[in-house]
Amino acid sequence: MQIHCENCDTVIPAANINIQEKLAVCPQCGSVFSFAEHLTHRPRPRKAKQPQGFTVIQQEDTLDIRFRWIRILKAEEQWFTLLCAVGVPALTALAVTMFNGMNSVIEGVVGVFSVLGALICLYMVLMLLLNEVRITIDEDTIRASHKPVPMPGTKSAPRNSVVRIHCQAAFYNNDDPNTEYVDYDVQLVRHDGTRVTLVTLRRDLALYIADLVESYLYEIADGSVDEEDEQAYTLEQGLEQGRSALAGSSEG
């Protein structure tokens, strides 16, 4: 089990852990905190059913998760896609009308904005209907990409810089964060405390991806350790490492 600093999220080495007092000292920022709560509230990976439309390929050194936007759209997103599809010809027709009979600057401005609106609507329709989201983990990088329609800013982070996976309600939600269809960010938390939002999906899908990625990163093999014993097993490993480090320090 890894213990993270409550202030800067740095992984605490075994030498900085007092097993008896359940206290830890962060080597990065110097914070002293109790990790007793970590022992009783450490979340165990859930063995959730793979969502429909998802493809997961897991090998020893890679994890590949794929899904298409069109397969997971919520009802309001389907209506939005339809609205954008209708908007493309409507705005194009408006732009043609404005430019053909243009007698003023205002008509020219309306025509320009109509063209921009039509292009934006076309981009959204193509992205939602055609794009496949691919989340990959290899020996070096954790990355989320969107193809064939490019999206700005492919999200990625070096694998060895990620200390844990965090899932939280997206900032624009006004509904109860526990509602099934609220959007959640799947975030990569790095050693320096910065976070990279890997993907934003509805709650059940985001939690599934977060659990799958975290399980893979920490090599929690399905069935290798009984689910009921997982916490005790990993805790005992951490305590054993701490005892060894303390014993070595006292002998020195």
C-alpha positions in Angstrom: 0.0 0.0 0.0 1.3 3.5 -0.8 0.7 6.4 1.5 0.5 9.8 -0.1 1.2 13.2 1.6 -2.1 14.9 2.4 -0.5 18.3 1.4 1.4 17.6 -1.8 0.5 14.0 -2.7 4.1 12.8 -2.7 4.5 9.1 -2.0 5.9 8.6 1.5 8.9 6.3 1.7 8.9 3.5 4.3 11.7 5.2 6.3 9.5 8.2 6.9 6.6 6.1 8.4 6.2 5.5 12.1 4.2 2.3 12.3 3.5 2.4 16.0 2.2 6.0 16.1 0.7 5.8 12.5 2.4 9.0 11.6 4.2 9.9 8.4 6.6 12.7 7.5 6.6 14.0 3.9 10.2 14.3 2.5 9.0 16.8 -0.1 7.2 19.5 2.0 7.9 18.4 5.6 4.2 17.8 6.6 3.5 15.5 9.5 0.2 13.7 9.3 -1.6 10.6 10.6 -2.2 7.8 8.1 -4.5 5.8 10.4 -7.5 6.7 8.2 -5.7 5.3 5.1 -5.7 1.9 6.8 -9.4 1.7 7.2 -10.7 3.7 4.3 -8.4 2.6 1.5 -10.7 2.0 -1.5 -10.5 -1.4 -3.1 -10.7 -1.8 -6.8 -14.3 -2.7 -7.9 -14.8 -5.5 -10.3 -17.3 -3.6 -12.4 -18.9 -5.2 -15.5 -17.3 -3.9 -18.7 -19.7 -1.3 -20.3 -21.3 -2.1 -23.6 -19.4 -0.6 -26.5 -16.0 -0.8 -24.7 -13.1 -2.8 -25.9 -10.4 -3.6 -23.4 -7.1 -5.3 -24.3 -4.8 -5.9 -21.4 -1.4 -7.5 -21.8 1.6 -7.7 -19.5 3.1 -4.4 -20.6 0.2 -2.5 -22.1 -3.4 -1.6 -21.5 -5.7 -0.4 -24.3 -9.2 0.9 -23.7 -11.3 1.9 -26.7 -14.9 3.2 -27.2 -16.8 5.4 -29.7 -18.6 8.5 -28.6 -21.7 7.5 -30.5 -22.1 4.4 -28.4 -22.2 6.2 -25.0 -24.0 9.5 -25.8 -26.6 10.6 -23.2 -30.1 11.6 -24.4 -29.3 15.3 -24.3 -26.1 14.7 -26.2 -28.0 12.9 -28.9 -30.4 15.8 -29.2 -27.4 18.2 -29.3 -25.9 16.1 -32.1 -29.2 16.3 -34.0 -29.4 20.0 -33.5 -25.8 20.5 -34.8 -26.7 18.3 -37.9 -29.7 20.5 -38.6 -27.6 23.6 -38.0 -25.1 22.8 -40.7 -27.4 23.3 -43.8 -29.4 26.0 -42.0 -26.4 28.2 -41.3 -24.8 27.4 -44.7 -28.0 28.6 -46.4 -28.1 31.7 -44.3 -24.5 32.5 -45.2 -25.2 32.1 -48.9 -28.2 34.4 -48.6 -26.2 37.0 -46.8 -23.3 37.0 -49.2 -25.4 36.9 -52.4 -27.5 39.9 -51.5 -24.9 41.7 -49.4 -25.6 45.4 -49.3 -24.1 46.3 -45.9 -21.4 45.5 -43.5 -23.9 43.9 -41.1 -25.0 41.4 -43.7 -21.3 40.5 -44.3 -20.7 40.0 -40.5 -23.8 37.8 -40.2 -22.6 35.8 -43.2 -19.1 35.3 -41.7 -20.6 34.2 -38.3 -23.0 31.9 -40.2 -20.0 30.2 -41.9 -18.2 29.8 -38.6 -21.3 28.4 -37.0 -21.8 25.9 -39.8 -18.2 24.8 -39.5 -18.4 24.4 -35.7 -21.7 22.4 -36.1 -20.1 20.2 -38.7 -17.0 19.6 -36.5 -19.2 18.6 -33.6 -21.3 16.2 -35.7 -18.3 14.5 -37.2 -16.5 14.2 -33.8 -19.5 12.7 -32.0 -20.5 10.3 -34.8 -17.1 9.2 -36.0 -14.6 9.5 -33.2 -13.1 6.7 -31.2 -11.5 7.5 -27.9 -8.4 5.4 -27.1 -6.8 5.3 -23.7 -3.4 3.5 -23.7 -0.8 2.7 -21.1 2.6 1.4 -22.1 5.9 1.2 -20.3 6.4 5.0 -20.5 3.2 6.9 -21.0 -0.5 7.1 -20.1 -2.3 8.8 -23.0 -5.9 9.5 -24.2 -6.3 10.2 -27.9 -9.3 10.9 -30.3 -9.4 9.7 -33.9 -10.1 10.2 -36.8 -11.4 13.8 -36.1 -8.6 15.5 -34.1 -9.4 17.2 -30.8 -7.1 19.9 -29.4 -4.6 18.8 -26.7 -4.1 15.0 -26.5 -3.9 14.3 -22.8 -0.9 12.4 -21.6 1.5 12.0 -18.7 4.7 10.0 -18.1 3.7 6.7 -16.4 6.3 7.0 -13.6 5.1 10.5 -12.6 1.6 9.2 -11.8 1.0 8.3 -8.1 -2.8 7.7 -8.2 -6.0 8.0 -10.2 -8.6 10.5 -9.1 -12.3 10.7 -10.2 -14.4 13.8 -9.4 -17.5 15.5 -10.7 -16.7 17.9 -13.6 -16.7 21.6 -12.6 -19.7 22.5 -14.9 -22.1 20.1 -13.2 -24.9 21.6 -11.1 -26.7 18.4 -10.3 -26.1 15.9 -7.4 -22.6 14.5 -8.1 -24.0 11.0 -7.2 -26.5 11.1 -10.1 -25.7 8.5 -12.7 -25.6 10.8 -15.7 -23.4 13.6 -14.1 -20.1 14.0 -15.9 -16.9 13.0 -14.0 -13.3 13.7 -14.8 -10.8 10.9 -14.7 -7.6 12.5 -13.5 -4.0 11.4 -13.3 -2.4 12.8 -10.1 1.3 13.4 -10.4 4.1 13.5 -7.9 4.2 17.3 -7.8 0.4 17.5 -7.1 -0.6 18.5 -10.6 -3.5 16.7 -12.3 -4.1 15.8 -15.9 -7.7 15.1 -16.9 -7.5 12.0 -19.0 -11.1 11.9 -20.1 -14.5 13.2 -19.0 -17.5 10.8 -19.1 -20.7 10.1 -17.3 -20.2 8.9 -13.8 -20.5 5.1 -14.2 -18.1 5.0 -17.2 -15.6 7.4 -15.5 -15.5 5.2 -12.4 -15.0 2.1 -14.5 -12.1 3.5 -16.4 -10.5 4.9 -13.2 -10.7 1.6 -11.4 -9.4 -0.3 -14.5 -6.4 2.0 -14.9 -5.6 2.1 -11.2 -5.8 -1.7 -11.0 -3.5 -2.1 -13.9 -1.0 0.5 -12.7 -0.6 -1.1 -9.3 -0.6 -4.6 -10.8 -3.7 -5.9 -8.9 -4.3 -8.9 -11.0 -7.9 -10.2 -11.2 -8.3 -13.1 -8.9 -4.7 -13.1 -7.7 -5.7 -11.9 -4.3 -9.2 -12.5 -2.8 -11.1 -9.3 -2.9 -12.0 -9.5 0.8 -8.3 -9.9 1.7 -6.9 -7.3 -0.7 -6.6 -4.5 1.9 -5.1 -6.7 4.6 -2.6 -8.2 2.1 -1.3 -4.9 0.8 -1.3 -3.3 4.2 0.9 -6.1 5.6 3.3 -5.6 2.8 3.6 -1.9 3.6 4.0 -2.6 7.3 6.7 -5.2 6.6 8.7 -2.7 4.5 8.3 -0.1 7.2 9.6 -2.5 9.9 12.6 -3.4 7.7 13.5 0.2 7.1 13.2 1.2 10.8 15.3 -1.8 11.8 18.0 -0.8 9.3 18.0 2.7 10.6 18.3 1.7 14.3 21.2 -0.7 13.4 23.0 2.1 11.6 
